[in-house]
Structures are given as C-alpha cells and as structure tokens.
Amino acid sequence: MSDNNSLTNSSSDKAGADTAAPVAPPWERELLEKTVLAAVREQRAARRWKIFFRLAFLIIFVVMSWHTVSVSSGKAGGTGGKHTALVTLEGEIAADKQSNAANLNAALERAFSAEQAAGVVLQMNSPGGSPVQAGMVNDEIRRLRARYPHKPLYVVVDDICASGAYYIAVAADKIFVDKASIVGSIGVRMDSFGFTDLMSKLGVERRLLTAGRNKALNDPFLPEDSTQKKYMQSLLNEVHQQFIEVVRQGRGKRLKEMPEIFSGLVWTGQRSIELGLVDGLGDMRSVARDVLKAEKLVDYTVKEGVFDRFARKFGLSAGASAVRALTMQEQVSLH
C-alpha cells in the first residue's frame, strides 16, 4: 500500500512539474523590464513636448492679441489726454525691412489722426535706403501736413540721418539733431560687381540669350559696356536731381547752398545747423516737452510681427536676403 501511495505521489509531482509555466531566464526578464521602462519614458517625453508646444502657441496667440488691441487703441486715440505722437524710423529703408513705406505711412496716419496728439515726432536713426520707399514717405508726410495744418511734424535725429532718411526728413516742419549726429549724404549710388576676369581664369563660359539689345544691362558676368554705363550714369543723375529738388523744396531759404551740399558729403549735427540742413539741437523728450508742450509720449510705430522676429532670429530672413542679393544685379539706393 505504501509503495502504491509513493508511486501515486511521485506521478502527481511529476505531472504538476510538467504543467507549471516555464520560468524566464534573468537576462530576458531584465531586457523586458528595460524595454517597458523605455516605452513609458518615451510616452512621458512626448506628452511633455505636446504640452510645451501648446503653451508656446498660446503665448504667441496672447502676445499677438495684445499687440492687435494696443494698435487698435492707438488708432482710436484712446491715449488718455494730450500727448506727443511718436513714430520711429530705425535702420535701412527698404520694402522688405521694418522701416518700409507701408509701415511708416500707416504709423504716420494713425499719429496725425489721433485727436489728443499735439503733434508728431518722427525719431530717426537711419543711413538711408530705397529712393522709392523714401519718396513715398516724403509724399505722405506732405499730404498729412496739408490735411492736418495745425498739427506739426518734427524730425528728431539720433546717430544718423543720411541719404534716404534725410530725403524723408526734409518733409518735416523742423529737424532737430544732436551736435554729434551725422546728417546729409545727398547723393545716389548703384552697386554691382564684375566677374569676367575670374570667369576667364576658371574657364567658365557665360551663356546668355536675350530679346532686346539692352536686356542684359550691367550684367556682372559680361564685360562692361561704355554705352550702357553712360546710360546708367544718366539714370543716377536724374534720381539725384529729384533728390536735390526735394531738399530744396523742403528746406527752402533755410538751406545755404554750396557745391558740396549735394555732393554726397555728410556733416555733424552742429555743422548741419550752420548749413541750414537742420534747424536746431534737441532730442525726442526735449522736443515733446519744450516745443510741443506735450511731455507725454505715445508710440504709434508699426511694430514688427512676432513671427517676423522669430524668422529673423533663426536666420530665415537673412537667408532670403542672401538669395535676393545673389539674384539681383544692382539696386539704386540712397545710402
């Protein structure tokens, strides 16, 4: 009997051992745990990035909304009393820059139309730029001054007001400078390059087809043509003469004309007062306080958008400018 029980127990133990789940080796269990933990960490990281981007877009939306509201309030004249309307012109004047005619004219329109504005101060710090953009702003200032005859516009110069910037400044009632400001550069320039000798050394052949004898005017990859050069010089002279007439019209009898005035030279603020290029010494706050008698300043400048600043920070605008620089042959500028 005992032998039978022993056999029965032995058979049961063997059957139980056969049916039990196999135990995984330690290295497989460790690998499985690491894989699961990695997947969990990845899900958590993805969730964090999703939250981050949502917050980032929310912040951008709030900033843009605030900017829109502030611009609208400035346009409506909700500034809380008498003030000096400020518009800033900073850097190069060009269609693809912050200081372009569209932005400046929109800001000037808002500034002039503000009921509580005693006058407008156009604060400048610019070496110049496009004669077309500068001319459009000059024309708009004259239009606004005629529309609002009792609201003066004064230009206040920081470091520099040269060429295209001065083209704009002469449309103002008066121009104020620091004694060390740089003013003038009444001239026109056109920049280009010539690569024909380099191409010859490198064995590069220029292949160009045109319809129109002068379609490849001033092409930097072709030898300079004396006839075309003469034509381009006459074009520059014409734009220069337009510049001169704008200065004469704006400054009138205040300008002490001499040959050097329109030669492209620049002068200090102190010397430019003596020459009649500007009217006197002053800064933004002194003009608001002492001339306009409205010390409070309200900025009507059209600001650069959030996405434009973001793009410029990461070099996108610079890359676009580089492409334009490579594809354009030359550009007339007031610098």
C-alpha positions in Angstrom: 0.0 0.0 0.0 2.8 2.4 0.9 4.5 1.6 -2.3 1.4 2.5 -4.3 1.0 5.8 -2.4 4.6 6.6 -3.1 4.1 5.9 -6.8 0.9 8.0 -6.9 2.6 11.0 -5.2 5.6 10.7 -7.4 3.3 10.7 -10.5 1.4 13.7 -9.2 4.5 15.7 -8.6 5.9 14.9 -12.0 2.6 15.9 -13.7 2.5 19.2 -11.7 6.1 20.0 -12.7 5.2 19.3 -16.3 2.2 21.7 -16.3 3.9 24.6 -14.4 4.8 27.7 -16.5 8.4 27.9 -17.6 10.4 30.5 -15.7 12.2 33.0 -18.0 15.9 33.4 -17.6 17.0 36.5 -15.6 18.6 38.3 -18.6 15.3 38.1 -20.6 13.3 39.4 -17.7 15.8 42.3 -17.3 15.6 43.1 -21.1 11.8 43.1 -21.0 11.7 45.5 -18.0 14.1 47.9 -19.7 12.0 47.9 -22.9 8.8 48.6 -21.0 10.5 51.4 -19.0 11.9 53.0 -22.2 8.4 53.0 -23.8 7.0 54.7 -20.7 9.7 57.3 -20.7 9.1 58.0 -24.4 5.4 58.4 -23.8 6.1 60.8 -21.0 8.5 62.9 -23.1 6.1 63.0 -26.0 3.4 64.2 -23.6 5.7 66.9 -22.2 6.6 68.2 -25.7 2.9 68.3 -26.6 2.2 70.4 -23.5 5.2 72.7 -24.3 4.1 73.4 -27.9 0.5 74.1 -26.8 1.8 76.6 -24.2 4.1 78.1 -26.7 1.3 78.7 -29.3 -0.9 80.0 -26.5 1.7 82.6 -25.5 2.2 83.6 -29.1 -1.5 84.0 -29.6 -1.8 86.1 -26.4 1.1 88.4 -27.5 -0.4 88.9 -31.0 -3.8 89.6 -29.5 -2.3 92.1 -27.1 -0.4 93.8 -29.9 -3.6 94.0 -32.0 -5.5 95.5 -29.2 -2.7 98.1 -28.4 -2.6 99.1 -32.1 -6.4 99.5 -32.2 -6.4 101.6 -29.1 -3.7 103.8 -30.5 -5.7 104.3 -33.7 -8.8 105.1 -31.8 -7.0 107.8 -29.9 -7.6 106.2 -26.5 -4.4 107.6 -25.0 -5.8 109.4 -22.0 -5.1 113.1 -22.7 -2.9 115.4 -24.6 0.3 113.8 -25.8 3.1 113.8 -28.4 2.6 111.1 -31.1 5.9 109.2 -31.7 6.8 107.3 -34.8 10.2 105.6 -35.1 12.3 105.1 -38.2 15.2 102.7 -37.5 17.7 101.1 -39.8 17.6 100.7 -43.6 14.6 102.0 -45.5 13.5 99.2 -47.9 10.4 97.3 -48.9 11.5 94.2 -47.1 12.6 95.9 -43.9 10.8 97.0 -40.8 11.2 100.6 -42.0 9.3 100.5 -45.2 6.8 103.0 -46.7 3.7 100.9 -45.8 4.6 100.6 -42.1 5.8 104.2 -41.8 2.8 105.7 -43.7 0.4 103.7 -41.6 2.0 104.8 -38.4 2.1 108.5 -39.5 -1.6 108.3 -40.5 -2.5 107.0 -37.0 -0.4 109.6 -35.3 -1.8 112.5 -37.2 -5.4 111.3 -36.8 -5.1 110.9 -33.0 -7.4 113.7 -31.6 -5.3 114.1 -28.4 -2.0 114.4 -30.2 -0.5 117.9 -30.0 2.0 117.0 -32.8 4.1 114.2 -34.3 7.7 113.4 -33.7 9.5 111.2 -36.2 12.5 109.8 -34.5 15.2 108.8 -37.0 18.3 106.7 -36.9 18.9 105.5 -40.4 21.7 105.5 -43.1 19.1 105.6 -45.9 17.9 103.1 -48.4 15.5 102.9 -51.3 14.7 106.2 -53.1 11.2 104.9 -54.0 10.3 104.0 -50.4 11.8 107.3 -49.1 9.8 109.2 -51.8 6.6 107.6 -50.8 7.0 108.5 -47.2 8.0 112.1 -48.1 4.9 112.4 -50.2 2.7 111.0 -47.4 4.1 113.5 -44.9 3.3 116.4 -47.1 -0.2 115.1 -47.7 -0.8 114.6 -43.9 0.6 118.1 -43.1 -1.8 119.6 -45.6 -4.7 117.6 -44.2 -3.8 118.5 -40.5 -2.3 122.0 -40.9 -2.5 122.7 -37.1 -0.6 119.5 -36.2 3.2 119.9 -36.7 5.6 117.1 -37.5 9.2 117.4 -36.2 12.1 115.0 -37.1 14.5 114.2 -34.2 17.8 112.6 -35.3 19.7 110.2 -33.1 23.0 109.0 -34.5 22.4 109.3 -38.2 20.0 110.8 -40.8 21.6 110.3 -44.1 20.6 109.9 -47.7 17.2 108.3 -48.0 16.4 109.2 -44.3 17.2 112.8 -45.0 15.0 112.6 -48.1 12.2 111.9 -45.7 13.3 114.3 -43.0 13.1 117.4 -45.3 9.3 117.0 -45.5 9.0 117.9 -41.8 8.3 121.3 -40.3 11.6 121.2 -38.5 14.6 118.9 -38.0 16.3 118.6 -34.6 19.7 116.8 -34.1 22.4 116.2 -31.5 25.6 118.1 -32.1 27.4 114.9 -33.0 24.7 113.4 -35.2 25.6 112.6 -38.8 23.5 114.3 -41.4 23.5 114.7 -45.2 24.8 112.3 -47.9 22.6 113.9 -50.6 23.5 111.5 -53.4 22.7 108.3 -55.2 24.6 105.1 -55.7 24.3 101.8 -57.6 26.4 98.8 -56.6 27.4 95.9 -58.8 30.4 93.6 -59.5 32.4 92.3 -62.5 33.4 88.7 -62.7 34.7 88.5 -66.3 38.4 88.1 -65.4 37.7 85.5 -62.7 35.5 83.5 -65.1 38.3 83.6 -67.7 40.8 82.2 -65.2 38.4 79.5 -64.1 37.4 78.6 -67.6 33.8 79.5 -67.1 31.8 80.5 -70.1 28.8 82.8 -69.9 25.8 81.8 -72.0 23.0 84.3 -72.1 20.1 84.7 -74.5 18.2 88.0 -74.6 15.4 89.6 -76.7 16.3 93.2 -76.6 19.8 94.7 -77.0 20.0 96.2 -73.5 18.1 93.4 -71.6 21.4 92.3 -70.0 22.1 95.9 -68.8 25.1 95.9 -66.4 25.2 92.1 -66.2 28.1 91.4 -63.8 29.1 88.3 -65.9 29.6 90.3 -69.1 32.3 92.9 -69.9 31.4 96.5 -69.1 29.7 98.3 -72.0 30.6 102.0 -72.3 27.2 102.9 -73.8 25.3 101.2 -71.1 27.5 102.7 -68.4 26.7 106.2 -69.8 23.0 105.4 -69.7 23.1 104.1 -66.1 25.0 107.2 -65.1 22.3 109.4 -66.6 19.7 107.5 -64.7 21.6 108.1 -61.4 21.9 111.8 -62.3 18.2 112.0 -62.8 17.4 110.4 -59.4 20.0 112.7 -57.8 18.3 115.7 -59.3 15.0 114.6 -57.9 16.6 114.3 -54.5 18.1 117.8 -54.8 14.7 119.3 -55.7 13.0 117.6 -52.8 15.7 119.0 -50.4 15.3 122.5 -51.9 11.5 122.3 -51.6 11.6 121.1 -48.0 14.3 123.4 -46.7 13.6 126.4 -48.8 15.5 129.6 -47.8 16.9 127.9 -44.7 19.4 126.0 -46.9 22.7 127.6 -47.5 23.5 126.2 -50.9 27.1 125.5 -52.0 28.5 122.8 -54.3 29.5 120.4 -51.5 25.9 120.3 -50.2 24.7 118.0 -52.9 28.0 116.1 -53.4 27.2 113.2 -51.0 29.2 114.5 -48.1 27.9 114.2 -44.5 28.2 116.7 -41.7 27.9 116.7 -37.9 24.7 118.0 -36.4 26.4 121.2 -35.3 27.7 121.9 -38.8 24.4 120.9 -40.4 22.7 123.6 -38.4 25.0 126.2 -39.8 24.4 124.9 -43.4 20.6 125.0 -42.9 20.3 121.3 -43.4 18.6 121.1 -40.0 17.0 123.6 -37.6 18.5 123.1 -34.1 19.6 120.9 -31.2 17.1 118.7 -29.4 16.1 115.1 -28.6 12.8 113.3 -28.5 11.8 114.3 -25.0 13.0 117.9 -25.2 11.0 118.5 -28.4 7.9 117.0 -26.8 8.3 118.9 -23.6 9.6 122.3 -24.8 8.4 122.6 -28.4 5.1 120.7 -28.5 4.3 121.3 -24.8 3.1 117.7 -24.5 5.6 115.8 -22.5 3.6 112.5 -22.6 4.8 110.3 -25.4 2.6 107.7 -27.2 4.3 105.4 -29.6 2.3 104.8 -32.9 5.1 102.9 -34.7 4.0 99.8 -36.5 5.9 97.0 -34.8 7.5 94.0 -36.4 5.3 90.9 -36.0 6.1 88.1 -33.7 6.6 85.6 -36.5 8.8 88.0 -38.4 11.1 88.4 -35.3 11.1 84.6 -34.9 12.1 84.1 -38.5 14.8 86.7 -38.4 16.2 85.2 -35.2 16.6 81.8 -36.8 18.1 83.3 -40.0 15.2 82.8 -42.3 15.1 86.4 -43.3 18.8 86.6 -43.7 18.7 83.6 -46.0 16.1 85.2 -48.1 18.1 88.4 -48.3 21.2 86.4 -49.4 19.2 84.8 -52.2 18.0 88.2 -53.3 21.5 89.6 -53.2 22.8 86.8 -55.4 20.0 87.0 -58.0 19.8 90.9 -58.3 22.3 92.6 -60.5 22.2 96.0 -58.9 19.9 98.3 -57.0 19.7 102.1 -56.9 19.9 103.3 -53.3 20.2 106.4 -51.2 23.0 105.4 -48.8 
